[in-house]
Amino acid sequence: MFERLARLTTARPRLILFLALLFAVGAVVLGGGVADRLQGGGTTDPAAESSQAARLLDREFAAGRPNLALLVKADAGVDDPAVTAEAERLTQRLAAEHDVQGVTSYWQAKSPALRSENGRYGLVVARVTGTETEADDTLKALAPHYRGRHGPVDVSIGGAAQIRAEVQDTSREDLARAEVIALPLTLFILVLVFRSAVAALLPVIIGLIAIVGTNASLRVITGFTDVSVFALNLTTALGLGLAVDYGLFIVRRYREELHGGAPPQAAVRTTLGTAGRTVAFSALTVAVALSAMLLFPMYYLRSFAYAGISVVLIAAAAALVVLPALLLVLGKRIDALDLTRIFRRRTAEGTAPDASGRRWRRIGEAVVKRPVVFAVTAVAFLVALGAPFLGVTFGNIDDRQLPKDAEAHQVHQVIRDGFTSRPTGELDVVAQGVDGRTRGTDIASYATTLSRLDGVVRVNSSAGTYADGRLVQEPGPAGTRYTTTGASYLAVEPSLEDVSPESQDLVRAIRDVPSPFPVLVGGGAAELVDTQDTLADRLPYALLAMVGVTMILLFLMTGSVVVPLKAVVLNVLSLSATFGALVWVFQDGHLSGLLGDFTVTGFIPATLPVLMFCVAFGLSMDYEVFVLSRIKEEYDRTGDTTRAIVFGLQRSGGVVTAAAAVLSVVLVAIGTSQITNMKMLGLGLALAVLMDAIVVRGVLVPSVMQLLGRANWWAPGPLRRLHGRFGISEGGPSGTVVPVPAPTKAGERV
């Protein structure tokens, strides 16, 4: 396959570049408006009980769960006559708006739940109907007419619809800023690595092709399913990061062959037959790791799989087809425009000494001399870093992922601090097939029982409002909003934090209460409970698929069952350390001022570890493939494990660290996001990449492989024969091991 690919690229390189240009232009046109078609939710399981309750509410009760809240601030007090008149006017005006239903305010219902304890704030809650996109459009049209000063009151806007709208807008701003930061820094690092502006531009070109191509693919996917707006952030990070990985590996191997005396066409053929195989294996490994997220029903996670798989495959295809064509057209001009010559001394031949290779050779020699010391030290460091993860608490994404000056965040902070209950975070207990008008006695009895549960302030139902097991308000006209001819629901107002462990216990307690009719429990806390249950149920299958396929691919590359197992264990250890650091920083609040003054919530979003594990595992295996390919190539040639380890680090260490540096820059740029969830993802993945490149690839892999010795390459007889027939390595199919003398000087080619 790679021989045919080499013939294709060397035969018509300019035609390939022309077709690539057409592809890029078409992708820009097709994917240009993709951001407007993406969604801000998707963290819940559509089949979960809470999701069924939400759909039933939407179908039977158009004015069901509120997703819009007007926070009315009155310095004179909410019961002041002028304030009351203005608030009632706003309420009536909102009720008359198209696609807005279920408008309720403190001034209409006189419910204590809609009035702050200090009497300065009152709430008007409503539901904006329609899909997420339709609700967003409605809110954008309404908000300017209600926000701001109205006579004696100030109005701010909150609710789930406003949170979602602000998250989408902020995410787009963050993505644009991240691209502005990442692109020039990436180019700067590549110039330092390649010492040539021409060579440095090539991986960036591949990255841009991958990004625009993935945007086009996401635009097509939105025609069939929902896609999260956050997928664009991963597209940028992986597009640049993997393109640099693959570009570095191929360009470096090409220059290595070119400087060894090979003409450009021969250098390209050798590069595709060696580094090209590794890039293909690496891309397949990363795609497999990301595809594990397709096993989860939440479209938030599935969206990252759509984006990740697309960007990996497009980046690999561009690196294997477009990049060789560029190399052929450039030929020996690949070293042109040396921008670093004023900072360094050049050798007599006009090329820079391989300082990076010598440094990594020295590191490899030090590690293989004292493998026990290095292995124990590295493992102890990773275990200590991962220890905080034992105290992790999971929660849902809410308004606090927005910056502190965001309107929705401020509105909900006032509600958290100043209201006795959580009127915007109530739990919904929905019964289908129950006529609230004819079964009022059963509803009253059930509402009475629920109102006695710990953490419940009151229960609103068609039979009235109940608190502490007593009827505190007759149903009246407002009670009709809790019943239809075929269904009824009870709104449980908690005093607990929406995503706290106590609120989750309350959900389970409500579900355990015997009811006179079948019920579904929904709401924010119920969604969190169901999300955790779904993740726990699907995670073993995702891990089995991801780890199993990865081990098969590594076996095909190495012919060993020990090396793949070692790779998985070390990657899991490294990722555990990353998760521990996330808990220490974002859950416990350390370094919050240094990293952008984010809001410490005391929990980690439940979907984040799954997302990070899949992405970081794939990136770790990417580097594993790069290092192992050179180690295995040398071992097949010499049969000497120690020599192979040192050689592999010397040849791949600089590539891996440079690729990790570039990818970390991109991820840190993503980590500058004002949205805490994306800040966690960007900075967490940046830490995982650096940890993997420095600690795992630089210390743990060589030390553990040195301790294992020839056992690294062990496999049962049948598997050895299988690998002999189907196995692939950077040097091609494995052949007979022919020992050769070791080089007499550091860096001398054998």
Disulfide bonds with the S-S distance in Angstrom:
none
